[in-house]
Amino acid sequence: MLGPSDEYPIHQIPAPIAWPGTSDRNFYDRSYFNAHDRTGDIFLITGIGYYPNLGVKDAFVLVRKGDTQTAVHLSDAIDSDRLNQHVLGYRVEVLEPLHKLRLVLEETEGIAMDITWTGLFDAIQEQPHVLRSGTRVTLDAQRFAQVGTWSGTLVIDGEETAIDPSVWIGTRDRSWGIRPIGEPEPAGRPADPPFEGMWWLYVPMAFDDFAICLIIQEEPTGFRSLNDCTRVWRDGRVEQLGWPRVKIHYASGTRIPTGATIDATTMDGTPVHFDVESKLPVPIHVGGGYGGDPDWLHGMWKGEKFTERLTYDMTDPAIVGRAGFGVIDHVGRAVCTESGRSVEGWGLFEHGALGRHDPSGFADWLSVAP
């Protein structure tokens, strides 16, 4: 199964590029993007994924505007051309690798976009992320993150929104490896000990002179299985900001955060303090395909040339009830205070507290903040 990529010296194993180095069904290769105008009125999240061992590629566009969340899904059979990333009318054009990309959705189910991404800082290579269930590897992924600006247009049911790079900002990531995708697998023997939950925080943000990318995952006891807080400066310098101490602020009676307080340190011990607030929450397991979304899962075979549109009322009690028990992406605003100076930043504030988490006071899957 040769493709155009095989003309380039990029091979890692003695096989065509279209053939993954592992036969694990859960091998994936995916891009994620978000964009917002800093008002908290609109949030666009989109992505494209290739799942070669399932024979599937798909893409999605998720937009929250006010109390309405709209999703467009596209899926098709995979092909061997990885240089031209596309699913039906959705495509990603790499204009300048690691710096500038163009995303296009030709009118599909009433939604269209033509937006261009420009990185503000160098991409940050995140720490490898590995999880096991018993002896089996369930997650083994590499990812990089970047903050940047957007320009172009977004059209929803004939209403056009101009994407002005002076105010529109966002983050993106590329990840590949192994993670649960597609149809659920047979359970086999129940996990021992059973899965009790996970706590997740992901905060890539842009400030005037630097960008940060914080990523933390904790077990129910609070033990960190992943801890990384990296800062990149405009001149290319990269530094680690230690072991951040985090306090999430939840709305009473929910697990939906309104913000967070993050305290980190530089290598010389200088405190770096972040006050983060949510300007608009988007549960990405409501039409986005993440975290057991009942309406759409990445990598699931839907047949050739599949498209659909789903619309959610975010005031519906059924949606509100499920929103807090998955990962939520927020339009994030932050104030960073360091050495007596405070600067404003914008980007992604992503958090999920699933199941038990002792430091948060969540005793089980159903407990909520007081």
C-alpha positions in Angstrom: 0.0 0.0 0.0 2.4 2.7 -1.3 1.5 6.4 -1.1 3.1 9.7 -1.9 4.8 9.8 1.5 7.0 6.9 0.6 9.0 9.1 -1.8 10.5 10.9 1.2 13.2 9.6 3.6 10.9 9.5 6.6 10.5 5.8 7.2 11.0 4.4 10.7 10.3 0.7 10.0 10.9 -1.6 6.9 7.3 -1.0 5.6 5.3 1.6 3.7 4.4 4.7 5.7 0.7 3.6 5.6 1.5 0.6 7.7 1.9 1.3 11.4 4.8 -0.2 13.3 2.4 -1.9 15.6 -0.7 -4.1 14.9 -2.5 -2.7 18.0 -6.0 -1.8 16.8 -5.8 1.4 18.9 -3.0 3.0 16.9 -3.9 6.6 16.0 -2.5 9.8 14.5 -4.5 12.9 15.3 -4.6 16.7 15.3 -6.6 18.9 17.6 -7.3 22.7 17.3 -9.2 25.3 19.1 -10.0 29.0 18.5 -11.7 31.8 20.3 -12.0 35.6 20.3 -11.3 36.2 24.0 -14.9 37.3 24.7 -16.3 34.0 26.0 -19.1 34.2 23.5 -17.8 31.6 21.0 -15.4 28.6 21.1 -14.5 26.5 18.1 -12.9 23.1 18.5 -11.9 20.8 15.6 -9.7 17.9 14.7 -8.8 15.2 12.2 -7.6 11.6 13.0 -6.2 8.6 11.1 -6.8 5.1 12.5 -4.9 2.8 10.0 -5.6 -0.5 11.8 -9.3 0.2 11.8 -9.3 1.5 8.2 -10.9 4.7 9.2 -10.2 8.5 9.1 -12.5 11.1 10.5 -12.9 14.8 11.4 -15.1 16.9 13.6 -16.1 20.5 14.1 -17.6 21.6 17.5 -18.8 25.1 18.1 -20.3 26.6 21.2 -22.0 29.9 20.8 -24.1 31.1 23.7 -26.2 28.2 25.0 -26.0 26.1 21.8 -23.3 23.6 21.0 -23.2 22.3 17.4 -21.2 19.4 16.1 -20.5 18.3 12.5 -18.9 14.8 12.0 -17.2 13.5 8.9 -15.9 9.9 8.4 -14.6 7.9 5.5 -12.4 5.0 4.6 -8.7 5.6 5.0 -6.3 6.0 2.1 -2.5 5.9 1.7 -2.0 9.6 1.0 -0.8 11.1 4.4 0.6 14.2 2.7 -2.9 15.5 1.9 -4.9 15.3 5.1 -8.6 15.3 4.3 -11.9 13.7 5.2 -14.5 14.5 2.5 -14.8 18.3 2.5 -12.5 18.8 5.6 -8.8 19.3 5.0 -5.6 20.4 6.8 -2.9 22.1 4.7 0.5 22.4 6.2 1.8 25.7 4.8 4.9 26.0 7.0 5.6 22.9 9.2 5.4 23.7 12.9 4.4 27.3 12.2 1.5 27.8 9.7 -1.5 25.7 8.7 -4.8 26.2 6.9 -8.0 24.4 7.9 -10.9 24.2 5.4 -14.4 22.8 5.8 -16.3 23.1 2.6 -20.0 23.7 3.4 -21.2 20.6 5.3 -24.5 20.4 7.1 -24.7 24.2 7.1 -21.2 24.9 8.5 -18.1 26.0 6.6 -14.7 27.4 7.6 -11.5 28.6 6.0 -9.1 29.6 8.8 -5.3 29.9 9.0 -3.2 29.2 12.0 0.1 31.0 12.8 2.2 29.8 15.7 3.2 32.5 18.2 6.0 30.5 19.8 7.9 27.3 19.1 6.0 24.0 19.5 6.5 22.3 22.8 7.3 18.6 22.9 5.4 17.1 25.8 6.6 14.3 28.0 5.7 10.7 26.7 2.3 9.6 28.2 2.0 5.9 29.1 -0.8 4.2 31.0 -1.5 0.5 31.7 -4.4 -1.5 32.8 -2.9 -4.5 34.5 -0.1 -5.6 32.2 -1.6 -4.1 29.0 -0.6 -0.8 27.6 -3.8 1.3 27.1 -2.1 4.6 26.3 1.3 5.2 24.8 1.4 8.6 23.1 3.7 11.3 22.0 2.4 14.8 21.6 3.4 18.4 20.9 1.5 21.6 21.7 1.6 25.1 20.4 -0.2 28.4 20.9 -1.0 30.8 18.1 -3.4 33.1 16.3 -6.2 32.5 13.7 -7.4 34.4 10.7 -10.2 33.7 8.1 -13.9 33.0 8.3 -16.4 30.7 10.0 -19.9 30.3 8.6 -22.8 28.8 10.5 -26.2 28.6 8.7 -25.3 31.5 6.5 -24.0 33.8 9.3 -20.4 34.6 8.8 -17.9 35.4 11.6 -14.7 37.1 10.7 -11.7 35.5 12.4 -9.4 38.5 13.2 -5.8 37.4 14.2 -5.5 40.5 16.5 -8.1 39.0 18.8 -8.6 35.3 17.8 -6.2 33.0 19.6 -6.0 29.3 20.3 -4.0 26.2 20.9 -3.3 23.0 19.0 -1.7 19.7 19.5 -0.5 16.7 17.4 -0.5 13.3 19.0 0.1 9.8 17.8 0.6 6.3 19.3 -1.9 4.1 21.1 -5.1 5.1 22.9 -8.6 3.6 23.1 -10.5 4.4 19.8 -13.4 3.1 17.8 -15.9 0.5 18.9 -15.5 -0.8 22.5 -13.4 -3.9 22.8 -14.5 -7.1 24.6 -13.9 -6.5 28.3 -12.1 -9.7 29.2 -11.3 -10.2 32.9 -12.4 -7.2 35.0 -9.5 -4.9 35.9 -8.0 -5.8 39.3 -7.9 -3.4 41.1 -10.9 -1.8 39.3 -10.6 1.6 37.6 -11.7 4.2 40.1 -11.1 7.3 38.0 -8.6 9.9 36.9 -7.9 13.6 37.4 -6.6 15.6 34.4 -5.4 19.2 33.9 -4.1 20.6 30.6 -3.2 24.3 30.3 -1.4 25.6 27.2 -1.5 29.4 27.1 0.1 32.4 25.5 1.4 35.5 27.3 3.2 38.5 25.8 6.7 37.1 26.0 6.2 33.4 26.6 3.9 30.4 26.4 3.4 27.7 28.9 2.1 24.1 28.6 1.1 22.5 31.8 -0.1 18.9 31.8 -0.9 16.8 34.9 -2.6 13.5 35.4 -3.3 12.1 38.9 -4.6 8.8 40.2 -7.5 8.7 42.8 -5.0 9.0 45.6 -3.5 12.2 44.1 -0.3 10.3 42.9 0.9 12.0 39.7 1.4 9.6 36.8 2.3 12.6 34.5 3.7 16.0 35.5 5.1 18.6 33.1 5.1 22.4 33.1 7.2 23.8 30.3 7.7 27.5 29.4 9.0 28.6 26.0 10.2 32.2 25.4 10.1 34.1 22.1 13.9 33.7 21.8 13.5 29.9 21.9 14.6 29.4 25.5 12.8 26.5 27.1 12.5 26.0 30.9 10.7 23.7 33.3 8.5 25.2 36.0 8.9 22.5 38.6 6.1 20.6 40.4 3.1 22.8 40.2 0.6 23.0 43.1 -2.9 23.2 41.9 -6.3 24.2 43.3 -9.3 23.8 41.1 -12.3 26.0 41.9 -15.6 24.1 41.2 -19.1 25.5 40.9 -21.0 24.3 44.0 -22.9 21.1 43.5 -20.9 20.2 40.4 -17.6 19.1 39.0 -17.5 21.9 36.5 -14.6 24.3 37.2 -14.9 28.1 37.2 -11.1 28.5 37.4 -7.9 27.4 39.0 -4.9 28.6 41.1 -1.5 27.3 40.0 1.7 27.8 41.8 5.0 26.8 40.1 8.7 27.7 40.5 11.6 28.5 38.2 14.8 26.5 38.4 16.2 29.1 40.9 13.2 28.9 43.1 11.4 32.0 42.0 7.6 31.6 42.5 5.4 31.8 39.3 1.7 32.2 40.2 -1.2 31.7 37.8 -4.8 32.7 38.4 -6.9 31.0 35.7 -10.6 31.6 34.9 -13.1 29.9 32.6 -14.8 32.2 30.1 -16.8 29.5 28.3 -16.9 25.7 28.9 -17.2 23.2 26.1 -17.6 19.5 27.2 -15.8 17.7 24.5 -17.7 14.5 25.3 -20.8 16.2 24.1 -20.5 15.8 20.3 -16.7 16.0 20.3 -16.0 12.3 20.4 -13.9 12.2 23.5 -14.3 10.3 26.8 -17.1 7.9 26.0 -19.3 10.4 24.1 -22.5 8.5 23.4 -23.1 10.3 20.1 -19.7 10.1 18.3 -16.4 8.2 19.0 -13.2 8.8 17.1 -12.2 5.9 14.8 -15.7 4.3 14.7 -16.6 3.0 11.3 -19.7 4.8 10.1 -19.6 3.8 6.5 -18.1 5.6 3.5 -18.7 9.3 3.0 -20.5 9.8 6.3 -21.6 13.2 7.6 -24.0 14.3 10.3 -24.8 17.4 12.3 -25.9 17.3 16.0 -27.1 20.3 18.0 -27.2 20.5 21.8 -29.1 22.8 24.2 -26.5 23.4 26.9 -29.3 24.4 29.4 -31.0 21.0 28.9 -30.8 19.2 32.4 -29.7 16.0 30.7 -26.8 17.7 29.0 -25.9 19.6 32.1 -26.0 16.4 34.1 -23.5 14.6 31.9 -21.3 17.6 31.3 -19.4 17.5 34.6 -18.4 13.8 34.3 -16.0 14.2 31.4 -13.2 16.4 30.2 -14.3 20.1 29.6 -12.4 22.5 27.4 -12.7 26.1 28.5 -11.8 29.4 26.9 -9.2 30.3 29.4 -7.9 33.6 30.7 -5.0 33.7 33.1 -3.0 36.3 35.0 0.7 35.3 35.7 2.4 37.0 38.5 6.2 36.7 38.8 8.7 38.9 40.7 6.1 41.5 41.3 5.0 41.8 37.7 1.6 40.5 36.3 0.8 39.7 32.7 -2.4 38.5 31.0 -2.6 35.3 29.0 -5.2 33.4 26.9 -5.5 29.8 25.8 -7.0 26.5 26.8 -8.0 25.5 30.3 -8.9 21.8 30.1 -9.9 19.8 33.1 -11.7 16.6 34.0 -12.2 15.0 37.4 -13.6 11.5 36.8 -14.5 9.2 39.7 -12.6 9.3 43.0 -10.0 11.9 43.7 -9.0 12.2 47.3 -7.3 15.6 47.2 -10.5 17.2 45.7 -12.8 15.5 48.2 -14.5 13.4 45.5 -15.1 10.0 47.2 -16.7 8.3 44.2 -18.2 8.8 40.7 -21.2 10.8 41.9 -19.8 13.1 44.6 -19.6 16.8 43.8 -18.1 20.0 45.2 -19.8 21.4 48.3 
